[in-house]
Amino acid sequence: MSRNLLPVMSLLLGTLFLFLGNGLHGLLLPVRGAAEGYSNEVLGLLGTSWASGFVLGCFVAPQLVMRVGHVRAFSTFVSLISVTALLTGIFVDSYWWVALRIVTGFCTAGTSMIIESWLNERATNESRGMIFSFYISITLIGVVGGQMMVGPLDPETATLFMICGIVYGIAVLPTLMSTAASPQPLKSLKLDLPLLYRNSPVSFIGILMIGIANGAYGTLGAVFGTRAGLDAGTIALLLSTTIFLGAIMQFPAGKLSDRIDRRYVLAALSLIAALAAFVIFAFGPTDPLHIFILVGIYGAAANALYPIAVAHANDFAKADEFVKVSGGLLLLFGIGTIIGPTIGGPVMTAAGPYALFAVTALAHLSIFAYALYRSRLRAAIPAADRENMPNLPISASPLSTPESLTLDPRSTPLDETQEPGDETNLEGAKA
């Protein structure tokens, strides 16, 4: 393991600090904004603007990297993220924050694409799966670690903004000091919506709804906690717990989806998430323990949906369509995360903070109903044919770019020893 990870350790270390900053800044802004009295609509726009910048970065960043090179582009992106983090601490103003979050989202897409392509360049076919899993673990640990920084310190001072700028500044150092060769040019992926829908209608609708639900909760969950009377430390623990529970749930849910129709697993998890969200909305619990239990159940189910939806799409994708389909789903998820906070903010203003979970419940009920409906119209890939399809867990809150897909073993060419009948069997199942 150490032999495989040592060549990319500096890149992974930089990734850790980058996502520490992302987790800290992403939670600090809505908590501080709620304390400043910003409206739910404005706080929702913080998530909308970040997601818009991230999706834009997935399209535009490759051209910028090709012009100036990977190292210079990475340094520029991280420097801009650090500056914007500090500016949000200097200019405590809602208009500034919304505008600066676009820059942060754009630069985060650029830095992630560079790191992911760099890791892929250093990975071998044998180590690709290990590096992919370790990379996803690093991003989760970074986000959770950054969120937990909010608890011990007062978010109403400039201290956490300065710490955020320092963390981002450290993130650039390991990559600058690395002796690894620069990777190949980044790939700019086209979003082919008709192809995605033809390939798997359930995954198309499901990923969009998951993006809406996760985007609404991911952005406004901290606002809900503040309006429900929780302190900053409790809010950080609540959001971090849902991420961890979702990451843990991916393994049993993924194993189950390998044995039965994935659409049934999607429907069951969506129903659990919808019921937990509806209970929160309908009863409005105020006891922190009750909130933790219900939100924990919600997070475990909701955050396990994304990788199963992606795996279902890949069941029906051709071997040479894996990156295009999965990359398109990542960007489709990004579109959902733009929509979610935009809807969630006004709904919370009109019906109270607990109405956030009415938005997520409707999104998950849509997945439940559509998955069951489509299961009657199209046969599933037989479980025996899916045993040879590795479906690695993907981040509970997908923050990766299409470049990360090159790390997945499924994106590598078919092994020369593979039986030709394997593809034939899949084609028959698709029919």
C-alpha positions as a printed Julia matrix, in Angstrom:
431×3 Matrix{Float64}:
   0.0     0.0     0.0
   2.75    2.47    0.95
   4.57    1.7    -2.3
   1.5     2.69   -4.3
   0.6     5.79   -2.27
   4.08    7.24   -1.68
   4.44    8.72   -5.21
   1.18   10.67   -4.8
   1.36   11.45   -1.07
   2.21   15.12   -1.61
  -0.8    15.54   -3.89
  -3.07   13.8    -1.39
  -1.74   15.99    1.41
  -2.55   19.09   -0.62
  -6.01   17.63   -1.28
  -6.58   17.17    2.45
  -5.87   20.85    3.19
  -7.91   21.96    0.19
 -11.0    20.12    1.42
 -10.36   21.16    5.01
 -10.75   24.7     3.74
 -13.81   23.77    1.7
 -15.51   22.18    4.7
 -14.7    25.08    6.99
 -15.67   27.86    4.58
 -18.79   26.04    3.35
 -20.21   25.78    6.88
 -18.87   29.07    8.24
 -20.69   31.26    5.71
 -24.27   30.08    6.38
 -23.71   30.01   10.16
 -22.25   33.53   10.17
 -24.83   34.71    7.65
 -27.69   33.47    9.81
 -26.15   35.26   12.79
 -25.96   38.44   10.7
 -29.67   38.15    9.92
 -29.38   37.32    6.23
 -32.57   36.0     4.67
 -33.05   32.34    3.76
 -33.12   33.31    0.09
 -29.68   34.93    0.31
 -28.23   32.01    2.27
 -29.62   29.64   -0.34
 -27.96   31.7    -3.07
 -24.59   31.01   -1.42
 -25.0    27.36   -2.42
 -26.5    28.19   -5.8
 -23.65   30.52   -6.74
 -20.97   28.04   -5.58
 -22.53   25.21   -7.57
 -22.89   27.46  -10.63
 -19.21   28.36  -10.44
 -18.26   24.7    -9.99
 -20.23   23.54  -13.03
 -18.81   26.41  -15.1
 -15.32   25.47  -13.94
 -15.77   21.9   -15.19
 -16.23   23.29  -18.7
 -13.83   26.24  -18.73
 -10.96   25.23  -16.41
  -9.38   22.74  -18.89
  -8.81   25.53  -21.41
  -7.21   27.74  -18.76
  -4.93   24.93  -17.59
  -3.8    24.23  -21.15
  -2.8    27.87  -21.57
  -0.63   28.34  -18.48
   0.22   24.8   -17.36
  -0.86   22.69  -14.41
   1.39   24.06  -11.67
   0.73   27.72  -12.46
  -2.99   27.11  -12.87
  -3.19   25.19   -9.59
  -1.3    27.92   -7.73
  -3.57   30.57   -9.24
  -6.77   28.72   -8.38
  -5.73   28.05   -4.78
  -4.52   31.62   -4.31
  -7.86   32.95   -5.54
  -9.74   30.63   -3.2
  -7.6    31.81   -0.28
  -8.14   35.47   -1.19
 -11.92   35.04   -1.51
 -12.05   33.28    1.88
 -10.27   36.24    3.46
 -12.44   38.75    1.59
 -15.61   37.15    2.96
 -14.22   37.82    6.42
 -13.37   41.43    5.59
 -16.54   42.31    3.69
 -19.37   40.8     5.71
 -21.95   41.61    3.08
 -24.46   39.29    1.41
 -23.9    40.63   -2.12
 -20.13   40.22   -1.82
 -20.53   36.71   -0.45
 -22.8    35.51   -3.26
 -20.43   36.9    -5.9
 -17.33   35.5    -4.21
 -18.86   32.03   -3.9
 -19.01   31.86   -7.69
 -15.26   32.43   -7.8
 -14.69   29.81   -5.09
 -16.8    27.21   -6.89
 -15.04   27.87  -10.19
 -11.57   27.61   -8.66
 -12.5    24.49   -6.66
 -13.46   22.75   -9.9
 -10.12   23.78  -11.41
  -8.03   22.58   -8.47
  -9.94   19.3    -8.22
  -9.52   18.59  -11.93
  -5.78   19.19  -11.73
  -5.32   16.98   -8.66
  -7.45   14.2   -10.14
  -5.63   14.17  -13.46
  -2.29   14.3   -11.64
  -3.22   11.32   -9.48
  -4.33    9.41  -12.55
  -1.02   10.12  -14.26
   0.86    8.58  -11.34
  -1.48    5.6   -10.91
  -1.03    2.18  -12.48
  -3.84   -0.2   -13.37
  -2.97   -2.17  -10.23
  -2.99    0.84   -7.88
  -5.79    2.83   -9.51
  -8.57    1.43   -7.31
  -6.6     1.98   -4.1
  -5.69    5.54   -5.05
  -9.29    6.26   -6.08
 -10.66    5.01   -2.75
  -7.98    6.84   -0.76
  -8.68   10.05   -2.66
 -12.41    9.85   -1.87
 -11.61    9.14    1.8
  -9.31   12.16    1.94
 -12.04   14.44    0.57
 -14.55   13.18    3.14
 -12.11   13.51    6.03
 -11.16   16.98    4.85
 -14.74   18.24    4.6
 -15.72   16.81    8.0
 -12.52   18.06    9.65
 -13.1    21.54    8.27
 -16.69   21.59    9.52
 -15.63   20.55   13.0
 -13.35   23.61   13.22
 -16.45   25.79   13.46
 -17.41   24.44   16.89
 -14.5    25.46   19.15
 -14.19   29.04   17.84
 -16.67   31.9    17.59
 -18.0    32.17   14.0
 -18.99   35.79   14.61
 -15.36   36.91   14.63
 -12.84   37.08   11.78
 -10.66   34.32   13.27
 -12.18   31.41   11.36
 -11.98   33.33    8.08
  -8.27   33.88    8.68
  -7.77   30.21    9.57
  -9.56   29.3     6.36
  -7.2    31.47    4.32
  -4.19   29.89    6.07
  -5.45   26.35    5.39
  -5.93   27.13    1.71
  -2.46   28.65    1.6
  -0.94   25.45    2.99
  -2.85   23.39    0.4
  -0.72   24.73   -2.45
   2.64   23.88   -0.84
   2.74   20.05   -1.23
   1.9    20.25   -4.92
   4.47   22.99   -5.57
   7.11   20.91   -3.79
   6.18   17.7    -5.63
   8.62   16.3    -8.19
   5.83   14.45  -10.01
   5.67   15.12  -13.73
   2.8    17.29  -14.94
  -0.17   15.26  -16.16
  -1.64   15.12  -19.63
  -4.03   17.91  -20.72
  -7.37   17.97  -18.97
 -10.44   16.67  -20.75
 -13.39   18.96  -21.4
 -16.49   16.78  -21.21
 -19.64   17.53  -23.17
 -22.92   17.07  -21.35
 -25.06   14.91  -23.63
 -28.45   14.97  -21.9
 -30.32   12.86  -24.5
 -27.64   10.15  -24.23
 -27.86   10.16  -20.45
 -31.63    9.8   -20.49
 -31.65    7.1   -23.16
 -29.01    5.18  -21.25
 -30.9     5.18  -17.94
 -34.01    7.3   -17.3
 -33.97    6.34  -13.6
 -30.39    7.52  -13.13
 -31.07   10.72  -15.07
 -34.11   11.71  -12.98
 -32.62   10.24   -9.82
 -29.33   12.12  -10.01
 -31.13   15.39  -10.72
 -33.44   14.88   -7.72
 -30.51   13.79   -5.52
 -28.69   16.97   -6.52
 -31.73   19.07   -5.61
 -32.14   17.37   -2.21
 -28.42   17.29   -1.34
 -27.91   20.83   -2.59
 -30.78   22.14   -0.47
 -29.69   20.3     2.67
 -25.96   20.82    2.12
 -26.39   24.59    1.82
 -29.3    25.25    4.15
 -28.78   22.48    6.73
 -26.69   24.87    8.82
 -29.39   27.53    8.48
 -32.0    25.01    9.64
 -29.84   24.18   12.66
 -29.45   27.85   13.56
 -33.16   28.57   13.19
 -33.94   25.44   15.25
 -31.85   26.82   18.14
 -28.69   24.7    17.81
 -25.28   26.23   18.52
 -22.47   26.28   15.96
 -20.64   23.28   17.45
 -23.79   21.14   17.44
 -24.57   22.16   13.85
 -21.07   21.17   12.74
 -21.41   17.8    14.48
 -24.85   17.26   12.95
 -23.69   17.9     9.37
 -20.53   15.86    9.83
 -22.5    12.94   11.27
 -24.79   12.79    8.24
 -21.76   12.68    5.91
 -20.15    9.83    7.85
 -23.38    7.85    8.14
 -23.97    8.26    4.42
 -20.44    7.09    3.65
 -20.86    4.03    5.89
 -24.26    3.19    4.4
 -22.8     3.1     0.88
 -21.14   -0.25    1.52
 -24.16   -2.36    2.61
 -26.44   -0.53    0.17
 -23.95   -1.09   -2.66
 -23.61   -4.79   -1.83
 -27.4    -5.18   -1.79
 -27.75   -3.38   -5.11
 -25.24   -5.82   -6.63
 -27.59   -8.71   -5.79
 -31.03   -7.3    -6.6
 -32.46   -4.7    -8.98
 -30.71   -1.43   -8.12
 -33.95    0.45   -8.72
 -35.54   -1.34   -5.75
 -32.64   -0.25   -3.55
 -32.96    3.33   -4.84
 -36.69    3.26   -4.15
 -36.27    1.85   -0.63
 -33.55    4.31    0.41
 -35.47    7.22   -1.12
 -38.58    6.22    0.8
 -36.64    6.03    4.08
 -35.12    9.48    3.44
 -38.51   10.91    2.49
 -40.23    9.5     5.59
 -37.51   10.8     7.93
 -37.67   14.22    6.26
 -41.47   14.28    6.46
 -41.4    13.49   10.19
 -38.97   16.36   10.77
 -41.17   18.71    8.75
 -44.48   17.59   10.25
 -43.5    17.41   13.93
 -40.75   20.06   14.1
 -38.62   18.44   16.84
 -36.74   20.85   19.08
 -34.85   18.39   21.26
 -31.29   18.09   19.87
 -31.29   14.31   20.42
 -34.47   13.85   18.4
 -33.07   16.08   15.64
 -29.84   14.06   15.58
 -31.69   10.75   15.3
 -34.04   11.85   12.54
 -31.44   13.78   10.54
 -29.02   10.86   11.01
 -31.53    8.44    9.48
 -32.18   10.93    6.7
 -28.48   11.45    5.97
 -27.64    7.75    6.0
 -30.32    7.0     3.39
 -30.05   10.16    1.28
 -26.26   10.19    1.0
 -26.1     6.56   -0.12
 -28.26    7.17   -3.2
 -25.73    8.79   -5.54
 -23.3     5.89   -6.09
 -26.16    3.43   -6.63
 -27.74    5.67   -9.25
 -24.36    5.99  -11.01
 -23.81    2.23  -10.83
 -27.26    1.65  -12.37
 -26.42    3.96  -15.26
 -23.12    2.18  -15.82
 -24.9    -1.2   -15.91
 -26.45   -0.12  -19.2
 -23.54    1.9   -20.59
 -21.15    0.54  -23.19
 -17.53    0.05  -22.15
 -16.38    3.13  -24.08
 -19.21    5.28  -22.66
 -18.31    4.92  -18.97
 -16.48    8.25  -18.59
 -18.98   10.13  -20.74
 -22.02    8.78  -18.87
 -20.57    9.07  -15.36
 -19.06   12.48  -16.08
 -22.36   13.7   -17.44
 -24.12   12.49  -14.31
 -21.63   14.43  -12.17
 -22.49   17.6   -14.05
 -26.2    16.78  -13.91
 -25.82   16.46  -10.13
 -24.23   19.92  -10.22
 -27.28   21.31  -12.0
 -29.46   19.83   -9.26
 -27.34   21.47   -6.56
 -27.97   24.81   -8.29
 -31.73   24.27   -8.2
 -32.02   22.9    -4.64
 -30.88   25.91   -2.59
 -32.72   28.28   -4.93
 -35.98   26.51   -4.07
 -35.17   25.76   -0.43
 -34.52   29.33    0.68
 -37.92   30.81   -0.27
 -39.76   27.71    1.02
 -38.06   28.08    4.42
 -39.02   31.75    4.52
 -42.65   30.99    3.69
 -43.18   27.91    5.86
 -40.42   27.97    8.49
 -36.99   26.3     8.82
 -38.41   22.77    9.04
 -39.88   23.2     5.55
 -36.37   22.54    4.22
 -37.15   18.86    4.71
 -40.43   19.19    2.81
 -38.31   20.09   -0.23
 -36.02   17.1     0.22
 -38.96   14.78    0.95
 -40.64   15.7    -2.34
 -37.4    15.12   -4.24
 -36.91   11.68   -2.68
 -40.55   10.71   -3.18
 -40.07   11.52   -6.86
 -37.14    9.1    -7.01
 -39.17    6.43   -5.18
 -42.15    6.68   -7.53
 -40.14    6.92  -10.76
 -37.8     4.04   -9.87
 -40.75    1.73   -9.21
 -42.48    2.88  -12.39
 -39.41    2.25  -14.56
 -38.81   -1.16  -12.98
 -42.01   -2.3   -14.72
 -40.82   -1.1   -18.14
 -37.25   -2.39  -18.37
 -35.59   -5.54  -17.16
 -32.62   -5.24  -14.83
 -29.14   -6.54  -15.67
 -28.93  -10.05  -14.15
 -26.97  -10.09  -10.89
 -24.56  -12.67  -12.33
 -23.56  -10.23  -15.08
 -22.97   -7.47  -12.54
 -20.54   -9.45  -10.4
 -17.63   -8.5   -12.65
 -18.51   -4.81  -12.62
 -16.57   -3.08   -9.83
 -18.73   -0.34   -8.32
 -16.52    1.66   -6.02
 -18.2     3.95   -3.51
 -18.28    7.58   -4.54
 -18.26   10.56   -2.21
 -21.45   10.91   -0.22
 -21.57   14.52   -1.3
 -20.03   14.41   -4.8
 -17.47   17.17   -5.12
 -15.37   15.49   -7.79
 -15.03   16.56  -11.4
 -15.18   14.4   -14.54
 -11.39   14.05  -14.32
 -11.81   11.83  -11.25
 -13.41    9.17  -13.44
 -10.06    8.37  -15.02
  -9.02    7.02  -11.61
 -11.87    4.49  -11.6
 -10.8     1.04  -12.86
 -13.93    0.88  -14.99
 -12.56    3.64  -17.21
  -9.51    1.59  -18.23
  -9.58   -0.44  -21.44
 -10.85   -3.99  -21.24
  -8.19   -6.51  -20.33
  -6.92   -8.49  -23.27
  -7.74  -11.72  -21.47
 -11.41  -10.81  -21.03
 -13.81  -13.16  -22.73
 -15.51  -11.58  -25.74
 -18.81  -13.03  -24.53
 -18.84  -10.63  -21.57
 -19.86   -7.68  -23.74
 -22.33   -9.82  -25.66
 -24.09  -10.8   -22.46
 -24.42   -7.16  -21.41
 -25.76   -6.16  -24.8
 -28.38   -8.89  -24.54
 -29.39   -7.7   -21.11
 -29.76   -4.13  -22.34
 -32.18   -5.25  -25.02
